[in-house]
Amino acid sequence: MDDQKPPAHQVYLTADQIYTCGNCHAHLGRNEDIISKGFQGRHGRAYLFKTVHNIALGPKEDRVLMTGLHSVADIACIVCQSVVGWIYIYAFEDSQKYKEGKYIVEKAKISKENFWLQKG
């Protein structure tokens, strides 16, 4: 029996502005899914997204981040396996609970693509 997984099924997003994997350009998120652009990642500025597509989760681990202790898992592009950020699974401090289930995507790891959509 063959243990190899079939190729991952990609989601293709339609929006005026789409953020893609900086390595392979797989679609990750839409501009309207960004909650905040004021976050810090491991490689500089980062965006907090409410939803991200075409990613795989790494193992859950507890990390002390700038805002305290959180349970997180790295997120990687399903096409090229580049780590692009992490998901907040659990926040230990009440003031940080709003991050649970949200994604940090590092600006250094993504590209922004603008599309001119036909309106009408």
Buried (B, 14 or more C-beta within 10 A) or exposed (E): EEEEEEEBEEEEBEBEBBBBBBBBBBBBBBBEBBBEEEBEBBEEEBBBBEEBBBBBEBEEEEEEBEBEBBBBBBBBBBBEEBBBBBBBBBBEEEEBEEBEEBBBBBBEBBBEBEEEEEEE
